[in-house]
Structures are given as structure tokens and as C-alpha cells.
Amino acid sequence: MTAGHISIVLDGTPTKVPAGSTLRETIARHIDRELDASSAPIDGGRLGVAVAVDGMVVPRGDWHDHLMVDGAAVDVVTATQGG
């Protein structure tokens, strides 16, 4: 672990994030979009993702106070159209 960072697995890839990061901050960095306090994109567009931490879906409204912990496995599922 790097000083000030923790290690997580993000979509199957070992990743370092700043210690004290929330899930909202982690997802915003991952998708390269700024999210407001309710985890909605500030650009007004649709987000279209669901997130699970250690196999449990975390509701978007809880992303802002879900703190990342060392070793967490985070999976981001993107909605797509079609069949």
C-alpha cells in the first residue's frame, strides 16, 4: 500500500485510491465524470451504471457515504440497449 492510498480491485483490475475515498469519488474517477452529492452526473446526462462492492449492490443514494476499504472488490455494470 502506498502512503495515503489503499488498494482495491476495480472491475477486476488492482487499483490504488486515496485513503478516505468514497464510492462516489471512486466511481467518478473511474468513469471520468463529475458526480454531484446524489451521485448524478453534473453534466445533466444519464449515468447508466450500477455498482456492487464485495458482491453487494450499493444504491446510488448511498455512494456518497460508502467509504472504500483496503481490499474491496468493486464491480461497475454499465447498462446497454439492445437484446
PyMOL Python script that loads the backbone (N, CA, C, O; Angstrom):
from pymol import cmd

cmd.read_pdbstr("""\
ATOM      1  N   MET A   1       0.848  -1.188   0.000  1.00  0.00           N
ATOM      2  CA  MET A   1       0.000   0.000   0.000  1.00  0.00           C
ATOM      3  C   MET A   1       0.886   1.241   0.000  1.00  0.00           C
ATOM      4  O   MET A   1       1.832   1.332   0.783  1.00  0.00           O
ATOM      5  N   THR A   2       0.581   2.196  -0.877  1.00  0.00           N
ATOM      6  CA  THR A   2       1.290   3.456  -0.938  1.00  0.00           C
ATOM      7  C   THR A   2       0.767   4.368   0.165  1.00  0.00           C
ATOM      8  O   THR A   2      -0.421   4.334   0.487  1.00  0.00           O
ATOM      9  N   ALA A   3       1.649   5.186   0.748  1.00  0.00           N
ATOM     10  CA  ALA A   3       1.220   6.101   1.810  1.00  0.00           C
ATOM     11  C   ALA A   3       0.058   6.955   1.316  1.00  0.00           C
ATOM     12  O   ALA A   3       0.133   7.572   0.254  1.00  0.00           O
ATOM     13  N   GLY A   4      -1.009   6.982   2.095  1.00  0.00           N
ATOM     14  CA  GLY A   4      -2.161   7.797   1.739  1.00  0.00           C
ATOM     15  C   GLY A   4      -3.100   7.137   0.746  1.00  0.00           C
ATOM     16  O   GLY A   4      -4.087   7.745   0.334  1.00  0.00           O
ATOM     17  N   HIS A   5      -2.808   5.888   0.349  1.00  0.00           N
ATOM     18  CA  HIS A   5      -3.649   5.182  -0.604  1.00  0.00           C
ATOM     19  C   HIS A   5      -4.010   3.801  -0.066  1.00  0.00           C
ATOM     20  O   HIS A   5      -3.316   3.244   0.785  1.00  0.00           O
ATOM     21  N   ILE A   6      -5.103   3.268  -0.580  1.00  0.00           N
ATOM     22  CA  ILE A   6      -5.485   1.897  -0.292  1.00  0.00           C
ATOM     23  C   ILE A   6      -5.582   1.161  -1.613  1.00  0.00           C
ATOM     24  O   ILE A   6      -5.694   1.779  -2.671  1.00  0.00           O
ATOM     25  N   SER A   7      -5.537  -0.160  -1.551  1.00  0.00           N
ATOM     26  CA  SER A   7      -5.649  -0.989  -2.744  1.00  0.00           C
ATOM     27  C   SER A   7      -7.035  -1.609  -2.807  1.00  0.00           C
ATOM     28  O   SER A   7      -7.507  -2.196  -1.834  1.00  0.00           O
ATOM     29  N   ILE A   8      -7.685  -1.475  -3.966  1.00  0.00           N
ATOM     30  CA  ILE A   8      -8.967  -2.127  -4.219  1.00  0.00           C
ATOM     31  C   ILE A   8      -8.845  -2.868  -5.547  1.00  0.00           C
ATOM     32  O   ILE A   8      -7.860  -2.713  -6.268  1.00  0.00           O
ATOM     33  N   VAL A   9      -9.841  -3.660  -5.855  1.00  0.00           N
ATOM     34  CA  VAL A   9      -9.928  -4.292  -7.170  1.00  0.00           C
ATOM     35  C   VAL A   9     -11.143  -3.671  -7.842  1.00  0.00           C
ATOM     36  O   VAL A   9     -12.276  -3.863  -7.398  1.00  0.00           O
ATOM     37  N   LEU A  10     -10.901  -2.927  -8.916  1.00  0.00           N
ATOM     38  CA  LEU A  10     -11.951  -2.186  -9.616  1.00  0.00           C
ATOM     39  C   LEU A  10     -12.154  -2.816 -10.984  1.00  0.00           C
ATOM     40  O   LEU A  10     -11.277  -2.754 -11.845  1.00  0.00           O
ATOM     41  N   ASP A  11     -13.311  -3.420 -11.174  1.00  0.00           N
ATOM     42  CA  ASP A  11     -13.607  -4.148 -12.420  1.00  0.00           C
ATOM     43  C   ASP A  11     -12.510  -5.150 -12.758  1.00  0.00           C
ATOM     44  O   ASP A  11     -12.108  -5.276 -13.915  1.00  0.00           O
ATOM     45  N   GLY A  12     -12.035  -5.854 -11.749  1.00  0.00           N
ATOM     46  CA  GLY A  12     -11.052  -6.897 -11.945  1.00  0.00           C
ATOM     47  C   GLY A  12      -9.605  -6.446 -12.014  1.00  0.00           C
ATOM     48  O   GLY A  12      -8.702  -7.269 -12.169  1.00  0.00           O
ATOM     49  N   THR A  13      -9.377  -5.135 -11.897  1.00  0.00           N
ATOM     50  CA  THR A  13      -8.028  -4.584 -12.000  1.00  0.00           C
ATOM     51  C   THR A  13      -7.580  -4.028 -10.652  1.00  0.00           C
ATOM     52  O   THR A  13      -8.265  -3.185 -10.073  1.00  0.00           O
ATOM     53  N   PRO A  14      -6.430  -4.494 -10.142  1.00  0.00           N
ATOM     54  CA  PRO A  14      -5.915  -3.893  -8.905  1.00  0.00           C
ATOM     55  C   PRO A  14      -5.699  -2.391  -9.114  1.00  0.00           C
ATOM     56  O   PRO A  14      -5.074  -1.973 -10.089  1.00  0.00           O
ATOM     57  N   THR A  15      -6.218  -1.600  -8.199  1.00  0.00           N
ATOM     58  CA  THR A  15      -6.215  -0.141  -8.328  1.00  0.00           C
ATOM     59  C   THR A  15      -5.932   0.489  -6.981  1.00  0.00           C
ATOM     60  O   THR A  15      -6.406   0.001  -5.955  1.00  0.00           O
ATOM     61  N   LYS A  16      -5.172   1.559  -6.971  1.00  0.00           N
ATOM     62  CA  LYS A  16      -4.946   2.331  -5.739  1.00  0.00           C
ATOM     63  C   LYS A  16      -5.843   3.564  -5.778  1.00  0.00           C
ATOM     64  O   LYS A  16      -5.953   4.239  -6.801  1.00  0.00           O
ATOM     65  N   VAL A  17      -6.480   3.841  -4.646  1.00  0.00           N
ATOM     66  CA  VAL A  17      -7.309   5.035  -4.499  1.00  0.00           C
ATOM     67  C   VAL A  17      -6.881   5.742  -3.228  1.00  0.00           C
ATOM     68  O   VAL A  17      -6.372   5.103  -2.307  1.00  0.00           O
ATOM     69  N   PRO A  18      -7.080   7.053  -3.163  1.00  0.00           N
ATOM     70  CA  PRO A  18      -6.717   7.769  -1.938  1.00  0.00           C
ATOM     71  C   PRO A  18      -7.476   7.222  -0.723  1.00  0.00           C
ATOM     72  O   PRO A  18      -8.678   6.966  -0.792  1.00  0.00           O
ATOM     73  N   ALA A  19      -6.761   7.049   0.380  1.00  0.00           N
ATOM     74  CA  ALA A  19      -7.400   6.631   1.625  1.00  0.00           C
ATOM     75  C   ALA A  19      -8.497   7.632   1.968  1.00  0.00           C
ATOM     76  O   ALA A  19      -8.313   8.837   1.803  1.00  0.00           O
ATOM     77  N   GLY A  20      -9.626   7.142   2.440  1.00  0.00           N
ATOM     78  CA  GLY A  20     -10.742   8.012   2.787  1.00  0.00           C
ATOM     79  C   GLY A  20     -11.669   8.308   1.627  1.00  0.00           C
ATOM     80  O   GLY A  20     -12.629   9.062   1.782  1.00  0.00           O
ATOM     81  N   SER A  21     -11.396   7.717   0.441  1.00  0.00           N
ATOM     82  CA  SER A  21     -12.262   7.933  -0.724  1.00  0.00           C
ATOM     83  C   SER A  21     -13.628   7.307  -0.500  1.00  0.00           C
ATOM     84  O   SER A  21     -13.754   6.251   0.120  1.00  0.00           O
ATOM     85  N   THR A  22     -14.641   7.976  -1.014  1.00  0.00           N
ATOM     86  CA  THR A  22     -15.978   7.401  -1.010  1.00  0.00           C
ATOM     87  C   THR A  22     -16.185   6.626  -2.304  1.00  0.00           C
ATOM     88  O   THR A  22     -15.409   6.753  -3.251  1.00  0.00           O
ATOM     89  N   LEU A  23     -17.227   5.832  -2.331  1.00  0.00           N
ATOM     90  CA  LEU A  23     -17.571   5.114  -3.555  1.00  0.00           C
ATOM     91  C   LEU A  23     -17.903   6.108  -4.664  1.00  0.00           C
ATOM     92  O   LEU A  23     -17.526   5.887  -5.815  1.00  0.00           O
ATOM     93  N   ARG A  24     -18.597   7.194  -4.345  1.00  0.00           N
ATOM     94  CA  ARG A  24     -18.935   8.215  -5.351  1.00  0.00           C
ATOM     95  C   ARG A  24     -17.672   8.780  -5.987  1.00  0.00           C
ATOM     96  O   ARG A  24     -17.604   8.912  -7.209  1.00  0.00           O
ATOM     97  N   GLU A  25     -16.683   9.111  -5.184  1.00  0.00           N
ATOM     98  CA  GLU A  25     -15.427   9.660  -5.713  1.00  0.00           C
ATOM     99  C   GLU A  25     -14.699   8.622  -6.569  1.00  0.00           C
ATOM    100  O   GLU A  25     -14.133   8.952  -7.611  1.00  0.00           O
ATOM    101  N   THR A  26     -14.719   7.385  -6.125  1.00  0.00           N
ATOM    102  CA  THR A  26     -14.048   6.311  -6.860  1.00  0.00           C
ATOM    103  C   THR A  26     -14.704   6.089  -8.217  1.00  0.00           C
ATOM    104  O   THR A  26     -14.016   5.954  -9.229  1.00  0.00           O
ATOM    105  N   ILE A  27     -16.028   6.052  -8.239  1.00  0.00           N
ATOM    106  CA  ILE A  27     -16.742   5.844  -9.499  1.00  0.00           C
ATOM    107  C   ILE A  27     -16.560   7.052 -10.421  1.00  0.00           C
ATOM    108  O   ILE A  27     -16.367   6.881 -11.624  1.00  0.00           O
ATOM    109  N   ALA A  28     -16.619   8.254  -9.880  1.00  0.00           N
ATOM    110  CA  ALA A  28     -16.424   9.455 -10.702  1.00  0.00           C
ATOM    111  C   ALA A  28     -15.062   9.419 -11.397  1.00  0.00           C
ATOM    112  O   ALA A  28     -14.963   9.728 -12.585  1.00  0.00           O
ATOM    113  N   ARG A  29     -14.018   9.043 -10.662  1.00  0.00           N
ATOM    114  CA  ARG A  29     -12.687   8.924 -11.275  1.00  0.00           C
ATOM    115  C   ARG A  29     -12.676   7.838 -12.333  1.00  0.00           C
ATOM    116  O   ARG A  29     -12.099   8.012 -13.406  1.00  0.00           O
ATOM    117  N   HIS A  30     -13.313   6.716 -12.030  1.00  0.00           N
ATOM    118  CA  HIS A  30     -13.309   5.564 -12.926  1.00  0.00           C
ATOM    119  C   HIS A  30     -13.997   5.864 -14.261  1.00  0.00           C
ATOM    120  O   HIS A  30     -13.511   5.458 -15.317  1.00  0.00           O
ATOM    121  N   ILE A  31     -15.119   6.568 -14.213  1.00  0.00           N
ATOM    122  CA  ILE A  31     -15.866   6.861 -15.443  1.00  0.00           C
ATOM    123  C   ILE A  31     -15.523   8.229 -16.014  1.00  0.00           C
ATOM    124  O   ILE A  31     -16.061   8.632 -17.045  1.00  0.00           O
ATOM    125  N   ASP A  32     -14.623   8.943 -15.335  1.00  0.00           N
ATOM    126  CA  ASP A  32     -14.167  10.263 -15.779  1.00  0.00           C
ATOM    127  C   ASP A  32     -15.317  11.251 -15.976  1.00  0.00           C
ATOM    128  O   ASP A  32     -15.403  11.952 -16.984  1.00  0.00           O
ATOM    129  N   ARG A  33     -16.200  11.278 -14.968  1.00  0.00           N
ATOM    130  CA  ARG A  33     -17.317  12.237 -14.961  1.00  0.00           C
ATOM    131  C   ARG A  33     -17.470  12.760 -13.542  1.00  0.00           C
ATOM    132  O   ARG A  33     -17.285  12.023 -12.573  1.00  0.00           O
ATOM    133  N   GLU A  34     -17.805  14.019 -13.430  1.00  0.00           N
ATOM    134  CA  GLU A  34     -18.035  14.606 -12.115  1.00  0.00           C
ATOM    135  C   GLU A  34     -19.459  14.300 -11.682  1.00  0.00           C
ATOM    136  O   GLU A  34     -20.407  14.475 -12.448  1.00  0.00           O
ATOM    137  N   LEU A  35     -19.599  13.832 -10.421  1.00  0.00           N
ATOM    138  CA  LEU A  35     -20.904  13.478  -9.872  1.00  0.00           C
ATOM    139  C   LEU A  35     -21.239  14.409  -8.716  1.00  0.00           C
ATOM    140  O   LEU A  35     -20.367  14.786  -7.933  1.00  0.00           O
ATOM    141  N   ASP A  36     -22.529  14.778  -8.617  1.00  0.00           N
ATOM    142  CA  ASP A  36     -22.944  15.641  -7.514  1.00  0.00           C
ATOM    143  C   ASP A  36     -23.143  14.804  -6.247  1.00  0.00           C
ATOM    144  O   ASP A  36     -22.868  13.604  -6.240  1.00  0.00           O
ATOM    145  N   ALA A  37     -23.619  15.440  -5.188  1.00  0.00           N
ATOM    146  CA  ALA A  37     -23.768  14.768  -3.891  1.00  0.00           C
ATOM    147  C   ALA A  37     -24.730  13.591  -3.942  1.00  0.00           C
ATOM    148  O   ALA A  37     -24.636  12.680  -3.119  1.00  0.00           O
ATOM    149  N   SER A  38     -25.661  13.601  -4.906  1.00  0.00           N
ATOM    150  CA  SER A  38     -26.602  12.475  -5.026  1.00  0.00           C
ATOM    151  C   SER A  38     -26.092  11.433  -6.019  1.00  0.00           C
ATOM    152  O   SER A  38     -26.805  10.489  -6.359  1.00  0.00           O
ATOM    153  N   SER A  39     -24.848  11.611  -6.484  1.00  0.00           N
ATOM    154  CA  SER A  39     -24.179  10.708  -7.435  1.00  0.00           C
ATOM    155  C   SER A  39     -24.753  10.783  -8.841  1.00  0.00           C
ATOM    156  O   SER A  39     -24.601   9.850  -9.629  1.00  0.00           O
ATOM    157  N   ALA A  40     -25.412  11.893  -9.155  1.00  0.00           N
ATOM    158  CA  ALA A  40     -25.884  12.132 -10.521  1.00  0.00           C
ATOM    159  C   ALA A  40     -24.815  12.934 -11.261  1.00  0.00           C
ATOM    160  O   ALA A  40     -24.142  13.764 -10.650  1.00  0.00           O
ATOM    161  N   PRO A  41     -24.646  12.703 -12.565  1.00  0.00           N
ATOM    162  CA  PRO A  41     -23.659  13.465 -13.333  1.00  0.00           C
ATOM    163  C   PRO A  41     -24.014  14.952 -13.345  1.00  0.00           C
ATOM    164  O   PRO A  41     -25.168  15.316 -13.570  1.00  0.00           O
ATOM    165  N   ILE A  42     -23.028  15.803 -13.105  1.00  0.00           N
ATOM    166  CA  ILE A  42     -23.327  17.237 -13.099  1.00  0.00           C
ATOM    167  C   ILE A  42     -23.539  17.778 -14.501  1.00  0.00           C
ATOM    168  O   ILE A  42     -24.032  18.894 -14.664  1.00  0.00           O
ATOM    169  N   ASP A  43     -23.171  16.997 -15.525  1.00  0.00           N
ATOM    170  CA  ASP A  43     -23.401  17.455 -16.896  1.00  0.00           C
ATOM    171  C   ASP A  43     -24.847  17.253 -17.332  1.00  0.00           C
ATOM    172  O   ASP A  43     -25.211  17.603 -18.454  1.00  0.00           O
ATOM    173  N   GLY A  44     -25.680  16.686 -16.447  1.00  0.00           N
ATOM    174  CA  GLY A  44     -27.097  16.509 -16.737  1.00  0.00           C
ATOM    175  C   GLY A  44     -27.419  15.251 -17.517  1.00  0.00           C
ATOM    176  O   GLY A  44     -28.593  14.944 -17.728  1.00  0.00           O
ATOM    177  N   GLY A  45     -26.410  14.516 -17.950  1.00  0.00           N
ATOM    178  CA  GLY A  45     -26.635  13.285 -18.698  1.00  0.00           C
ATOM    179  C   GLY A  45     -27.029  12.134 -17.797  1.00  0.00           C
ATOM    180  O   GLY A  45     -27.086  12.261 -16.574  1.00  0.00           O
ATOM    181  N   ARG A  46     -27.296  11.023 -18.428  1.00  0.00           N
ATOM    182  CA  ARG A  46     -27.646   9.809 -17.682  1.00  0.00           C
ATOM    183  C   ARG A  46     -26.371   9.103 -17.260  1.00  0.00           C
ATOM    184  O   ARG A  46     -25.362   9.159 -17.963  1.00  0.00           O
ATOM    185  N   LEU A  47     -26.412   8.448 -16.130  1.00  0.00           N
ATOM    186  CA  LEU A  47     -25.237   7.734 -15.637  1.00  0.00           C
ATOM    187  C   LEU A  47     -25.204   6.305 -16.185  1.00  0.00           C
ATOM    188  O   LEU A  47     -24.182   5.878 -16.722  1.00  0.00           O
ATOM    189  N   GLY A  48     -26.287   5.575 -16.061  1.00  0.00           N
ATOM    190  CA  GLY A  48     -26.386   4.252 -16.646  1.00  0.00           C
ATOM    191  C   GLY A  48     -25.452   3.200 -16.079  1.00  0.00           C
ATOM    192  O   GLY A  48     -25.038   2.296 -16.805  1.00  0.00           O
ATOM    193  N   VAL A  49     -25.109   3.293 -14.802  1.00  0.00           N
ATOM    194  CA  VAL A  49     -24.268   2.273 -14.182  1.00  0.00           C
ATOM    195  C   VAL A  49     -24.863   1.845 -12.849  1.00  0.00           C
ATOM    196  O   VAL A  49     -25.564   2.606 -12.181  1.00  0.00           O
ATOM    197  N   ALA A  50     -24.563   0.610 -12.485  1.00  0.00           N
ATOM    198  CA  ALA A  50     -24.859   0.089 -11.154  1.00  0.00           C
ATOM    199  C   ALA A  50     -23.531  -0.381 -10.582  1.00  0.00           C
ATOM    200  O   ALA A  50     -22.628  -0.766 -11.325  1.00  0.00           O
ATOM    201  N   VAL A  51     -23.416  -0.350  -9.260  1.00  0.00           N
ATOM    202  CA  VAL A  51     -22.144  -0.687  -8.621  1.00  0.00           C
ATOM    203  C   VAL A  51     -22.378  -1.679  -7.489  1.00  0.00           C
ATOM    204  O   VAL A  51     -23.297  -1.539  -6.682  1.00  0.00           O
ATOM    205  N   ALA A  52     -21.507  -2.688  -7.461  1.00  0.00           N
ATOM    206  CA  ALA A  52     -21.511  -3.646  -6.361  1.00  0.00           C
ATOM    207  C   ALA A  52     -20.151  -3.593  -5.679  1.00  0.00           C
ATOM    208  O   ALA A  52     -19.121  -3.504  -6.347  1.00  0.00           O
ATOM    209  N   VAL A  53     -20.144  -3.647  -4.368  1.00  0.00           N
ATOM    210  CA  VAL A  53     -18.918  -3.714  -3.578  1.00  0.00           C
ATOM    211  C   VAL A  53     -18.943  -5.029  -2.830  1.00  0.00           C
ATOM    212  O   VAL A  53     -19.871  -5.309  -2.070  1.00  0.00           O
ATOM    213  N   ASP A  54     -17.918  -5.834  -3.050  1.00  0.00           N
ATOM    214  CA  ASP A  54     -17.831  -7.159  -2.431  1.00  0.00           C
ATOM    215  C   ASP A  54     -19.095  -7.975  -2.665  1.00  0.00           C
ATOM    216  O   ASP A  54     -19.574  -8.677  -1.774  1.00  0.00           O
ATOM    217  N   GLY A  55     -19.627  -7.868  -3.889  1.00  0.00           N
ATOM    218  CA  GLY A  55     -20.776  -8.672  -4.289  1.00  0.00           C
ATOM    219  C   GLY A  55     -22.133  -8.128  -3.899  1.00  0.00           C
ATOM    220  O   GLY A  55     -23.153  -8.738  -4.221  1.00  0.00           O
ATOM    221  N   MET A  56     -22.174  -7.005  -3.217  1.00  0.00           N
ATOM    222  CA  MET A  56     -23.448  -6.417  -2.788  1.00  0.00           C
ATOM    223  C   MET A  56     -23.682  -5.100  -3.521  1.00  0.00           C
ATOM    224  O   MET A  56     -22.826  -4.216  -3.510  1.00  0.00           O
ATOM    225  N   VAL A  57     -24.853  -4.972  -4.162  1.00  0.00           N
ATOM    226  CA  VAL A  57     -25.186  -3.731  -4.862  1.00  0.00           C
ATOM    227  C   VAL A  57     -25.318  -2.605  -3.845  1.00  0.00           C
ATOM    228  O   VAL A  57     -25.958  -2.756  -2.805  1.00  0.00           O
ATOM    229  N   VAL A  58     -24.696  -1.471  -4.168  1.00  0.00           N
ATOM    230  CA  VAL A  58     -24.788  -0.291  -3.311  1.00  0.00           C
ATOM    231  C   VAL A  58     -25.695   0.714  -4.019  1.00  0.00           C
ATOM    232  O   VAL A  58     -25.352   1.181  -5.106  1.00  0.00           O
ATOM    233  N   PRO A  59     -26.850   1.060  -3.428  1.00  0.00           N
ATOM    234  CA  PRO A  59     -27.746   2.031  -4.056  1.00  0.00           C
ATOM    235  C   PRO A  59     -27.019   3.357  -4.292  1.00  0.00           C
ATOM    236  O   PRO A  59     -26.220   3.795  -3.465  1.00  0.00           O
ATOM    237  N   ARG A  60     -27.304   3.978  -5.417  1.00  0.00           N
ATOM    238  CA  ARG A  60     -26.637   5.221  -5.792  1.00  0.00           C
ATOM    239  C   ARG A  60     -26.735   6.282  -4.696  1.00  0.00           C
ATOM    240  O   ARG A  60     -25.786   7.038  -4.485  1.00  0.00           O
ATOM    241  N   GLY A  61     -27.847   6.345  -4.010  1.00  0.00           N
ATOM    242  CA  GLY A  61     -28.015   7.321  -2.942  1.00  0.00           C
ATOM    243  C   GLY A  61     -27.074   7.109  -1.768  1.00  0.00           C
ATOM    244  O   GLY A  61     -26.929   7.992  -0.923  1.00  0.00           O
ATOM    245  N   ASP A  62     -26.430   5.939  -1.706  1.00  0.00           N
ATOM    246  CA  ASP A  62     -25.505   5.643  -0.612  1.00  0.00           C
ATOM    247  C   ASP A  62     -24.036   5.790  -1.011  1.00  0.00           C
ATOM    248  O   ASP A  62     -23.152   5.653  -0.165  1.00  0.00           O
ATOM    249  N   TRP A  63     -23.769   6.065  -2.283  1.00  0.00           N
ATOM    250  CA  TRP A  63     -22.389   6.156  -2.741  1.00  0.00           C
ATOM    251  C   TRP A  63     -21.603   7.232  -2.010  1.00  0.00           C
ATOM    252  O   TRP A  63     -20.409   7.065  -1.763  1.00  0.00           O
ATOM    253  N   HIS A  64     -22.263   8.340  -1.658  1.00  0.00           N
ATOM    254  CA  HIS A  64     -21.549   9.483  -1.065  1.00  0.00           C
ATOM    255  C   HIS A  64     -20.990   9.189   0.326  1.00  0.00           C
ATOM    256  O   HIS A  64     -20.020   9.824   0.741  1.00  0.00           O
ATOM    257  N   ASP A  65     -21.578   8.247   1.049  1.00  0.00           N
ATOM    258  CA  ASP A  65     -21.024   7.972   2.378  1.00  0.00           C
ATOM    259  C   ASP A  65     -20.560   6.526   2.538  1.00  0.00           C
ATOM    260  O   ASP A  65     -20.369   6.054   3.659  1.00  0.00           O
ATOM    261  N   HIS A  66     -20.380   5.827   1.424  1.00  0.00           N
ATOM    262  CA  HIS A  66     -19.806   4.482   1.458  1.00  0.00           C
ATOM    263  C   HIS A  66     -18.291   4.625   1.291  1.00  0.00           C
ATOM    264  O   HIS A  66     -17.805   4.853   0.183  1.00  0.00           O
ATOM    265  N   LEU A  67     -17.547   4.491   2.392  1.00  0.00           N
ATOM    266  CA  LEU A  67     -16.097   4.640   2.342  1.00  0.00           C
ATOM    267  C   LEU A  67     -15.444   3.389   1.786  1.00  0.00           C
ATOM    268  O   LEU A  67     -15.822   2.269   2.129  1.00  0.00           O
ATOM    269  N   MET A  68     -14.468   3.592   0.929  1.00  0.00           N
ATOM    270  CA  MET A  68     -13.714   2.484   0.369  1.00  0.00           C
ATOM    271  C   MET A  68     -12.769   1.937   1.434  1.00  0.00           C
ATOM    272  O   MET A  68     -12.188   2.692   2.214  1.00  0.00           O
ATOM    273  N   VAL A  69     -12.626   0.611   1.454  1.00  0.00           N
ATOM    274  CA  VAL A  69     -11.721  -0.031   2.401  1.00  0.00           C
ATOM    275  C   VAL A  69     -10.700  -0.845   1.630  1.00  0.00           C
ATOM    276  O   VAL A  69     -10.966  -1.315   0.524  1.00  0.00           O
ATOM    277  N   ASP A  70      -9.541  -1.003   2.220  1.00  0.00           N
ATOM    278  CA  ASP A  70      -8.467  -1.753   1.589  1.00  0.00           C
ATOM    279  C   ASP A  70      -8.945  -3.164   1.245  1.00  0.00           C
ATOM    280  O   ASP A  70      -9.523  -3.850   2.087  1.00  0.00           O
ATOM    281  N   GLY A  71      -8.702  -3.590   0.011  1.00  0.00           N
ATOM    282  CA  GLY A  71      -9.059  -4.918  -0.430  1.00  0.00           C
ATOM    283  C   GLY A  71     -10.454  -5.074  -0.994  1.00  0.00           C
ATOM    284  O   GLY A  71     -10.823  -6.170  -1.416  1.00  0.00           O
ATOM    285  N   ALA A  72     -11.247  -4.004  -1.013  1.00  0.00           N
ATOM    286  CA  ALA A  72     -12.615  -4.090  -1.530  1.00  0.00           C
ATOM    287  C   ALA A  72     -12.602  -4.451  -3.010  1.00  0.00           C
ATOM    288  O   ALA A  72     -11.716  -4.032  -3.754  1.00  0.00           O
ATOM    289  N   ALA A  73     -13.596  -5.233  -3.428  1.00  0.00           N
ATOM    290  CA  ALA A  73     -13.790  -5.562  -4.840  1.00  0.00           C
ATOM    291  C   ALA A  73     -14.991  -4.768  -5.332  1.00  0.00           C
ATOM    292  O   ALA A  73     -16.107  -4.950  -4.845  1.00  0.00           O
ATOM    293  N   VAL A  74     -14.757  -3.884  -6.302  1.00  0.00           N
ATOM    294  CA  VAL A  74     -15.794  -3.003  -6.828  1.00  0.00           C
ATOM    295  C   VAL A  74     -16.071  -3.388  -8.277  1.00  0.00           C
ATOM    296  O   VAL A  74     -15.157  -3.422  -9.101  1.00  0.00           O
ATOM    297  N   ASP A  75     -17.325  -3.675  -8.584  1.00  0.00           N
ATOM    298  CA  ASP A  75     -17.734  -4.011  -9.943  1.00  0.00           C
ATOM    299  C   ASP A  75     -18.710  -2.958 -10.433  1.00  0.00           C
ATOM    300  O   ASP A  75     -19.699  -2.654  -9.766  1.00  0.00           O
ATOM    301  N   VAL A  76     -18.423  -2.398 -11.613  1.00  0.00           N
ATOM    302  CA  VAL A  76     -19.274  -1.392 -12.227  1.00  0.00           C
ATOM    303  C   VAL A  76     -19.939  -2.036 -13.435  1.00  0.00           C
ATOM    304  O   VAL A  76     -19.262  -2.524 -14.341  1.00  0.00           O
ATOM    305  N   VAL A  77     -21.272  -2.035 -13.443  1.00  0.00           N
ATOM    306  CA  VAL A  77     -22.032  -2.623 -14.542  1.00  0.00           C
ATOM    307  C   VAL A  77     -22.681  -1.479 -15.312  1.00  0.00           C
ATOM    308  O   VAL A  77     -23.407  -0.665 -14.742  1.00  0.00           O
ATOM    309  N   THR A  78     -22.410  -1.430 -16.610  1.00  0.00           N
ATOM    310  CA  THR A  78     -22.952  -0.385 -17.466  1.00  0.00           C
ATOM    311  C   THR A  78     -24.179  -0.900 -18.207  1.00  0.00           C
ATOM    312  O   THR A  78     -24.143  -1.975 -18.805  1.00  0.00           O
ATOM    313  N   ALA A  79     -25.255  -0.137 -18.168  1.00  0.00           N
ATOM    314  CA  ALA A  79     -26.478  -0.503 -18.885  1.00  0.00           C
ATOM    315  C   ALA A  79     -26.260  -0.277 -20.379  1.00  0.00           C
ATOM    316  O   ALA A  79     -25.654   0.711 -20.792  1.00  0.00           O
ATOM    317  N   THR A  80     -26.762  -1.205 -21.169  1.00  0.00           N
ATOM    318  CA  THR A  80     -26.704  -1.063 -22.632  1.00  0.00           C
ATOM    319  C   THR A  80     -28.059  -1.362 -23.212  1.00  0.00           C
ATOM    320  O   THR A  80     -28.860  -2.073 -22.605  1.00  0.00           O
ATOM    321  N   GLN A  81     -28.322  -0.822 -24.392  1.00  0.00           N
ATOM    322  CA  GLN A  81     -29.577  -1.086 -25.082  1.00  0.00           C
ATOM    323  C   GLN A  81     -29.405  -2.276 -26.003  1.00  0.00           C
ATOM    324  O   GLN A  81     -28.288  -2.650 -26.361  1.00  0.00           O
ATOM    325  N   GLY A  82     -30.496  -2.848 -26.369  1.00  0.00           N
ATOM    326  CA  GLY A  82     -30.436  -3.967 -27.307  1.00  0.00           C
ATOM    327  C   GLY A  82     -30.886  -5.247 -26.662  1.00  0.00           C
ATOM    328  O   GLY A  82     -31.303  -5.276 -25.504  1.00  0.00           O
ATOM    329  N   GLY A  83     -30.795  -6.285 -27.419  1.00  0.00           N
ATOM    330  CA  GLY A  83     -31.251  -7.545 -26.854  1.00  0.00           C
ATOM    331  C   GLY A  83     -30.473  -8.700 -27.375  1.00  0.00           C
ATOM    332  O   GLY A  83     -30.733  -9.842 -26.996  1.00  0.00           O
TER     333      GLY A  83
END
""", "prot")
cmd.dss("prot")
cmd.show_as("cartoon", "prot")
cmd.util.cbc("prot")
cmd.orient("prot")
